Amino acid sequence: EEWNSIFGKGKWRKALSERARGMAAKVLLGVDAPSKMEDNGQMGYSLNRPVGGHGKAYIDVLYLDDDLLIMKGHHGTIYAMARSCVSQRYRNLQASASASRA
C-alpha cells in the first residue's frame, strides 16, 4: 500500500532512451508491453517472435571423439573442430617419422 501511494499515482514520463528500447523490443522481438502495472505490482510481457528470428535452429553431431567434432547446422553448413593439441601431436608424429627414415 505504501509503495502504491508513492509510485502508483501520477503520470510517469519515460526517457527517450527507454522509449527507444521499448520500440526496438517491439519491432525486433514482437514484444507486447503492458500499458500499466497490475494491482498486485506485476507487469507481464509476451514475445511474439523467437529470439534470433529463425524459428527452429538445430545442430546435428555427425562425429565426436576426444580430438575431433563434426557437426551439421540446420542450413546444411558443416562445422569441423579439432583440438589444437591434435595438430601439434600430428606435427610431432611427422617429425619423428621423418627422423626415423633418415
Distance bins in CASP14 RR format, pairs under 12 A and 6 or more apart:
PFRMAT RR
TARGET T0000
AUTHOR 0000-0000-0000
RMODE 2
METHOD distances of the structure
MODEL  1
1 7 0 0 0 0 0 1 0 0 0 0 0
1 8 0 0 0 0 0 1 0 0 0 0 0
1 39 0 0 0 0 0 1 0 0 0 0 0
1 41 0 0 0 0 0 1 0 0 0 0 0
2 8 0 0 0 0 0 1 0 0 0 0 0
3 9 0 0 0 0 0 1 0 0 0 0 0
3 37 0 0 0 0 0 1 0 0 0 0 0
3 40 0 0 0 0 0 1 0 0 0 0 0
3 41 0 0 0 0 1 0 0 0 0 0 0
4 10 0 0 0 0 0 1 0 0 0 0 0
4 37 0 0 0 0 1 0 0 0 0 0 0
4 38 0 0 0 0 0 1 0 0 0 0 0
4 39 0 0 0 0 1 0 0 0 0 0 0
4 40 0 0 0 0 0 1 0 0 0 0 0
4 41 0 0 0 0 1 0 0 0 0 0 0
6 12 0 0 0 0 0 1 0 0 0 0 0
7 37 0 0 0 0 1 0 0 0 0 0 0
7 41 0 0 0 0 1 0 0 0 0 0 0
8 36 0 0 0 0 1 0 0 0 0 0 0
8 37 1 0 0 1 0 0 0 0 0 0 0
8 38 0 0 0 0 0 1 0 0 0 0 0
8 39 0 0 0 0 0 1 0 0 0 0 0
8 41 0 0 0 0 1 0 0 0 0 0 0
9 36 0 0 0 0 0 1 0 0 0 0 0
9 37 0 0 0 0 0 1 0 0 0 0 0
10 36 0 0 0 0 0 1 0 0 0 0 0
11 35 0 0 0 0 0 1 0 0 0 0 0
11 36 0 0 0 0 0 1 0 0 0 0 0
12 18 0 0 0 0 0 1 0 0 0 0 0
12 36 0 0 0 0 0 1 0 0 0 0 0
12 37 0 0 0 0 0 1 0 0 0 0 0
13 19 0 0 0 0 1 0 0 0 0 0 0
14 20 0 0 0 0 1 0 0 0 0 0 0
14 21 0 0 0 0 1 0 0 0 0 0 0
14 22 0 0 0 0 1 0 0 0 0 0 0
14 23 0 0 0 0 0 1 0 0 0 0 0
14 33 0 0 0 0 0 1 0 0 0 0 0
14 35 0 0 0 0 0 1 0 0 0 0 0
15 21 0 0 0 0 1 0 0 0 0 0 0
15 22 0 0 0 0 0 1 0 0 0 0 0
16 22 0 0 0 0 0 1 0 0 0 0 0
16 23 0 0 0 0 0 1 0 0 0 0 0
17 23 0 0 0 0 0 1 0 0 0 0 0
17 24 0 0 0 0 0 1 0 0 0 0 0
18 24 0 0 0 0 0 1 0 0 0 0 0
18 25 0 0 0 0 0 1 0 0 0 0 0
18 33 0 0 0 0 0 1 0 0 0 0 0
19 25 0 0 0 0 0 1 0 0 0 0 0
19 26 0 0 0 0 0 1 0 0 0 0 0
19 33 0 0 0 0 0 1 0 0 0 0 0
20 26 0 0 0 0 0 1 0 0 0 0 0
20 27 0 0 0 0 0 1 0 0 0 0 0
20 28 0 0 0 0 0 1 0 0 0 0 0
21 27 0 0 0 0 0 1 0 0 0 0 0
21 28 0 0 0 0 0 1 0 0 0 0 0
21 29 0 0 0 0 0 1 0 0 0 0 0
21 31 0 0 0 0 0 1 0 0 0 0 0
21 33 0 0 0 0 0 1 0 0 0 0 0
22 28 0 0 0 0 1 0 0 0 0 0 0
22 29 0 0 0 0 1 0 0 0 0 0 0
22 30 0 0 0 0 0 1 0 0 0 0 0
22 31 1 0 0 1 0 0 0 0 0 0 0
22 32 0 0 0 0 0 1 0 0 0 0 0
22 33 1 0 0 1 0 0 0 0 0 0 0
22 45 0 0 0 0 0 1 0 0 0 0 0
23 29 0 0 0 0 0 1 0 0 0 0 0
23 30 0 0 0 0 0 1 0 0 0 0 0
23 31 0 0 0 0 1 0 0 0 0 0 0
23 33 0 0 0 0 0 1 0 0 0 0 0
24 30 0 0 0 0 0 1 0 0 0 0 0
24 31 0 0 0 0 1 0 0 0 0 0 0
24 33 0 0 0 0 0 1 0 0 0 0 0
25 31 1 0 1 0 0 0 0 0 0 0 0
25 32 0 0 0 0 1 0 0 0 0 0 0
25 33 1 0 0 1 0 0 0 0 0 0 0
25 45 0 0 0 0 1 0 0 0 0 0 0
25 46 0 0 0 0 0 1 0 0 0 0 0
25 47 0 0 0 0 1 0 0 0 0 0 0
25 48 0 0 0 0 0 1 0 0 0 0 0
25 49 0 0 0 0 0 1 0 0 0 0 0
25 51 0 0 0 0 0 1 0 0 0 0 0
26 32 0 0 0 0 1 0 0 0 0 0 0
26 33 1 0 0 1 0 0 0 0 0 0 0
26 45 0 0 0 0 0 1 0 0 0 0 0
26 46 0 0 0 0 0 1 0 0 0 0 0
26 47 0 0 0 0 0 1 0 0 0 0 0
26 48 0 0 0 0 1 0 0 0 0 0 0
26 49 0 0 0 0 0 1 0 0 0 0 0
27 48 0 0 0 0 0 1 0 0 0 0 0
27 49 0 0 0 0 1 0 0 0 0 0 0
28 47 0 0 0 0 1 0 0 0 0 0 0
28 48 0 0 0 0 0 1 0 0 0 0 0
28 49 1 0 0 1 0 0 0 0 0 0 0
28 50 0 0 0 0 0 1 0 0 0 0 0
28 51 0 0 0 0 1 0 0 0 0 0 0
28 52 0 0 0 0 1 0 0 0 0 0 0
28 53 0 0 0 0 1 0 0 0 0 0 0
29 45 0 0 0 0 1 0 0 0 0 0 0
29 46 0 0 0 0 1 0 0 0 0 0 0
29 47 1 0 1 0 0 0 0 0 0 0 0
29 48 1 0 0 1 0 0 0 0 0 0 0
29 49 1 0 1 0 0 0 0 0 0 0 0
29 50 0 0 0 0 1 0 0 0 0 0 0
29 51 1 0 0 1 0 0 0 0 0 0 0
29 52 0 0 0 0 1 0 0 0 0 0 0
29 53 0 0 0 0 1 0 0 0 0 0 0
30 45 0 0 0 0 1 0 0 0 0 0 0
30 46 0 0 0 0 1 0 0 0 0 0 0
30 47 1 0 0 1 0 0 0 0 0 0 0
30 48 1 0 1 0 0 0 0 0 0 0 0
30 49 1 0 1 0 0 0 0 0 0 0 0
30 50 0 0 0 0 0 1 0 0 0 0 0
30 51 0 0 0 0 0 1 0 0 0 0 0
30 52 0 0 0 0 0 1 0 0 0 0 0
30 53 0 0 0 0 0 1 0 0 0 0 0
31 43 0 0 0 0 0 1 0 0 0 0 0
31 44 0 0 0 0 0 1 0 0 0 0 0
31 45 1 0 1 0 0 0 0 0 0 0 0
31 46 1 0 0 1 0 0 0 0 0 0 0
31 47 1 0 1 0 0 0 0 0 0 0 0
31 48 1 0 0 1 0 0 0 0 0 0 0
31 49 0 0 0 0 1 0 0 0 0 0 0
31 51 0 0 0 0 0 1 0 0 0 0 0
32 43 0 0 0 0 0 1 0 0 0 0 0
32 44 0 0 0 0 1 0 0 0 0 0 0
32 45 1 0 0 1 0 0 0 0 0 0 0
32 46 1 0 1 0 0 0 0 0 0 0 0
32 47 0 0 0 0 1 0 0 0 0 0 0
32 48 1 0 0 1 0 0 0 0 0 0 0
32 49 0 0 0 0 0 1 0 0 0 0 0
33 43 1 0 0 1 0 0 0 0 0 0 0
33 44 0 0 0 0 1 0 0 0 0 0 0
33 45 1 0 1 0 0 0 0 0 0 0 0
33 46 0 0 0 0 1 0 0 0 0 0 0
33 47 0 0 0 0 0 1 0 0 0 0 0
33 48 0 0 0 0 0 1 0 0 0 0 0
34 41 0 0 0 0 0 1 0 0 0 0 0
34 42 0 0 0 0 1 0 0 0 0 0 0
34 43 1 0 1 0 0 0 0 0 0 0 0
34 44 1 0 1 0 0 0 0 0 0 0 0
34 45 1 0 0 1 0 0 0 0 0 0 0
34 46 0 0 0 0 1 0 0 0 0 0 0
35 43 0 0 0 0 1 0 0 0 0 0 0
35 44 0 0 0 0 0 1 0 0 0 0 0
35 45 0 0 0 0 0 1 0 0 0 0 0
36 42 0 0 0 0 0 1 0 0 0 0 0
36 43 0 0 0 0 1 0 0 0 0 0 0
36 44 0 0 0 0 0 1 0 0 0 0 0
37 43 1 0 1 0 0 0 0 0 0 0 0
37 44 0 0 0 0 1 0 0 0 0 0 0
38 44 1 0 0 1 0 0 0 0 0 0 0
47 53 0 0 0 0 0 1 0 0 0 0 0
49 55 0 0 0 0 1 0 0 0 0 0 0
50 56 0 0 0 0 1 0 0 0 0 0 0
50 57 0 0 0 0 1 0 0 0 0 0 0
51 57 0 0 0 0 0 1 0 0 0 0 0
54 73 0 0 0 0 0 1 0 0 0 0 0
54 74 1 0 0 1 0 0 0 0 0 0 0
54 75 0 0 0 0 1 0 0 0 0 0 0
55 74 0 0 0 0 1 0 0 0 0 0 0
56 73 0 0 0 0 0 1 0 0 0 0 0
56 74 1 0 0 1 0 0 0 0 0 0 0
56 75 0 0 0 0 0 1 0 0 0 0 0
57 73 0 0 0 0 1 0 0 0 0 0 0
57 74 1 0 1 0 0 0 0 0 0 0 0
57 75 0 0 0 0 1 0 0 0 0 0 0
57 76 0 0 0 0 0 1 0 0 0 0 0
57 77 0 0 0 0 0 1 0 0 0 0 0
58 71 0 0 0 0 1 0 0 0 0 0 0
58 72 0 0 0 0 1 0 0 0 0 0 0
58 73 1 0 0 1 0 0 0 0 0 0 0
58 74 1 0 1 0 0 0 0 0 0 0 0
58 75 0 0 0 0 0 1 0 0 0 0 0
58 76 0 0 0 0 0 1 0 0 0 0 0
58 77 0 0 0 0 0 1 0 0 0 0 0
59 69 0 0 0 0 0 1 0 0 0 0 0
59 70 0 0 0 0 0 1 0 0 0 0 0
59 71 1 0 1 0 0 0 0 0 0 0 0
59 72 1 0 0 1 0 0 0 0 0 0 0
59 73 1 0 1 0 0 0 0 0 0 0 0
59 74 1 0 0 1 0 0 0 0 0 0 0
59 75 0 0 0 0 0 1 0 0 0 0 0
59 76 0 0 0 0 1 0 0 0 0 0 0
59 77 0 0 0 0 1 0 0 0 0 0 0
59 78 0 0 0 0 0 1 0 0 0 0 0
59 79 1 0 0 1 0 0 0 0 0 0 0
59 81 0 0 0 0 0 1 0 0 0 0 0
60 69 0 0 0 0 0 1 0 0 0 0 0
60 70 0 0 0 0 1 0 0 0 0 0 0
60 71 1 0 0 1 0 0 0 0 0 0 0
60 72 1 0 1 0 0 0 0 0 0 0 0
60 73 1 0 0 1 0 0 0 0 0 0 0
60 74 0 0 0 0 1 0 0 0 0 0 0
60 75 0 0 0 0 0 1 0 0 0 0 0
60 76 0 0 0 0 1 0 0 0 0 0 0
60 77 0 0 0 0 0 1 0 0 0 0 0
60 78 0 0 0 0 0 1 0 0 0 0 0
60 79 0 0 0 0 0 1 0 0 0 0 0
61 68 0 0 0 0 0 1 0 0 0 0 0
61 69 1 0 0 1 0 0 0 0 0 0 0
61 70 1 0 0 1 0 0 0 0 0 0 0
61 71 1 0 1 0 0 0 0 0 0 0 0
61 72 0 0 0 0 1 0 0 0 0 0 0
61 73 0 0 0 0 0 1 0 0 0 0 0
61 78 0 0 0 0 0 1 0 0 0 0 0
61 79 0 0 0 0 1 0 0 0 0 0 0
61 80 0 0 0 0 0 1 0 0 0 0 0
61 81 0 0 0 0 0 1 0 0 0 0 0
62 68 0 0 0 0 0 1 0 0 0 0 0
62 69 0 0 0 0 1 0 0 0 0 0 0
62 70 1 0 1 0 0 0 0 0 0 0 0
62 71 1 0 0 1 0 0 0 0 0 0 0
62 72 1 0 1 0 0 0 0 0 0 0 0
62 73 0 0 0 0 1 0 0 0 0 0 0
62 76 0 0 0 0 0 1 0 0 0 0 0
62 77 0 0 0 0 0 1 0 0 0 0 0
62 78 1 0 0 1 0 0 0 0 0 0 0
62 79 0 0 0 0 1 0 0 0 0 0 0
62 80 0 0 0 0 1 0 0 0 0 0 0
62 81 0 0 0 0 0 1 0 0 0 0 0
63 69 1 0 0 1 0 0 0 0 0 0 0
63 70 1 0 1 0 0 0 0 0 0 0 0
63 71 0 0 0 0 1 0 0 0 0 0 0
63 72 0 0 0 0 0 1 0 0 0 0 0
63 78 0 0 0 0 0 1 0 0 0 0 0
63 79 0 0 0 0 0 1 0 0 0 0 0
63 80 0 0 0 0 1 0 0 0 0 0 0
63 81 0 0 0 0 0 1 0 0 0 0 0
63 82 0 0 0 0 0 1 0 0 0 0 0
64 70 1 0 0 1 0 0 0 0 0 0 0
64 71 0 0 0 0 1 0 0 0 0 0 0
64 79 0 0 0 0 0 1 0 0 0 0 0
64 80 0 0 0 0 0 1 0 0 0 0 0
64 81 0 0 0 0 1 0 0 0 0 0 0
64 82 0 0 0 0 0 1 0 0 0 0 0
65 81 0 0 0 0 0 1 0 0 0 0 0
65 82 0 0 0 0 0 1 0 0 0 0 0
65 83 0 0 0 0 0 1 0 0 0 0 0
65 86 0 0 0 0 0 1 0 0 0 0 0
66 82 0 0 0 0 0 1 0 0 0 0 0
66 83 1 0 0 1 0 0 0 0 0 0 0
66 85 0 0 0 0 0 1 0 0 0 0 0
66 86 0 0 0 0 1 0 0 0 0 0 0
66 89 0 0 0 0 0 1 0 0 0 0 0
67 80 0 0 0 0 0 1 0 0 0 0 0
67 81 0 0 0 0 1 0 0 0 0 0 0
67 82 1 0 0 1 0 0 0 0 0 0 0
67 83 1 0 1 0 0 0 0 0 0 0 0
67 84 0 0 0 0 0 1 0 0 0 0 0
67 85 1 0 0 1 0 0 0 0 0 0 0
67 86 1 0 1 0 0 0 0 0 0 0 0
67 87 0 0 0 0 1 0 0 0 0 0 0
67 88 0 0 0 0 0 1 0 0 0 0 0
67 89 0 0 0 0 1 0 0 0 0 0 0
67 90 0 0 0 0 1 0 0 0 0 0 0
68 79 0 0 0 0 0 1 0 0 0 0 0
68 80 1 0 0 1 0 0 0 0 0 0 0
68 81 1 0 0 1 0 0 0 0 0 0 0
68 82 1 0 1 0 0 0 0 0 0 0 0
68 83 1 0 0 1 0 0 0 0 0 0 0
68 85 0 0 0 0 0 1 0 0 0 0 0
68 86 1 0 0 1 0 0 0 0 0 0 0
68 87 0 0 0 0 0 1 0 0 0 0 0
68 90 0 0 0 0 0 1 0 0 0 0 0
69 78 0 0 0 0 0 1 0 0 0 0 0
69 79 1 0 0 1 0 0 0 0 0 0 0
69 80 1 0 0 1 0 0 0 0 0 0 0
69 81 1 0 1 0 0 0 0 0 0 0 0
69 82 1 0 0 1 0 0 0 0 0 0 0
69 83 0 0 0 0 1 0 0 0 0 0 0
69 86 0 0 0 0 0 1 0 0 0 0 0
70 77 0 0 0 0 0 1 0 0 0 0 0
70 78 1 0 0 1 0 0 0 0 0 0 0
70 79 1 0 0 1 0 0 0 0 0 0 0
70 80 1 0 1 0 0 0 0 0 0 0 0
70 81 1 0 0 1 0 0 0 0 0 0 0
70 82 0 0 0 0 1 0 0 0 0 0 0
71 77 0 0 0 0 1 0 0 0 0 0 0
71 78 1 0 0 1 0 0 0 0 0 0 0
71 79 1 0 1 0 0 0 0 0 0 0 0
71 80 1 0 0 1 0 0 0 0 0 0 0
71 81 1 0 0 1 0 0 0 0 0 0 0
72 78 1 0 1 0 0 0 0 0 0 0 0
72 79 1 0 0 1 0 0 0 0 0 0 0
72 80 0 0 0 0 0 1 0 0 0 0 0
73 79 1 0 0 1 0 0 0 0 0 0 0
80 86 0 0 0 0 0 1 0 0 0 0 0
81 87 0 0 0 0 0 1 0 0 0 0 0
82 88 0 0 0 0 0 1 0 0 0 0 0
82 89 0 0 0 0 0 1 0 0 0 0 0
82 90 0 0 0 0 1 0 0 0 0 0 0
83 89 0 0 0 0 1 0 0 0 0 0 0
83 90 0 0 0 0 0 1 0 0 0 0 0
84 90 0 0 0 0 0 1 0 0 0 0 0
84 91 0 0 0 0 0 1 0 0 0 0 0
85 91 0 0 0 0 0 1 0 0 0 0 0
85 92 0 0 0 0 0 1 0 0 0 0 0
86 92 0 0 0 0 0 1 0 0 0 0 0
86 93 0 0 0 0 0 1 0 0 0 0 0
87 93 0 0 0 0 0 1 0 0 0 0 0
87 94 0 0 0 0 0 1 0 0 0 0 0
88 94 0 0 0 0 0 1 0 0 0 0 0
88 95 0 0 0 0 0 1 0 0 0 0 0
89 95 0 0 0 0 0 1 0 0 0 0 0
89 96 0 0 0 0 0 1 0 0 0 0 0
90 96 0 0 0 0 0 1 0 0 0 0 0
90 97 0 0 0 0 0 1 0 0 0 0 0
91 97 0 0 0 0 0 1 0 0 0 0 0
91 98 0 0 0 0 0 1 0 0 0 0 0
92 98 0 0 0 0 0 1 0 0 0 0 0
92 99 0 0 0 0 0 1 0 0 0 0 0
93 99 0 0 0 0 0 1 0 0 0 0 0
93 100 0 0 0 0 0 1 0 0 0 0 0
94 100 0 0 0 0 0 1 0 0 0 0 0
94 101 0 0 0 0 0 1 0 0 0 0 0
95 101 0 0 0 0 0 1 0 0 0 0 0
95 102 0 0 0 0 0 1 0 0 0 0 0
96 102 0 0 0 0 0 1 0 0 0 0 0
END
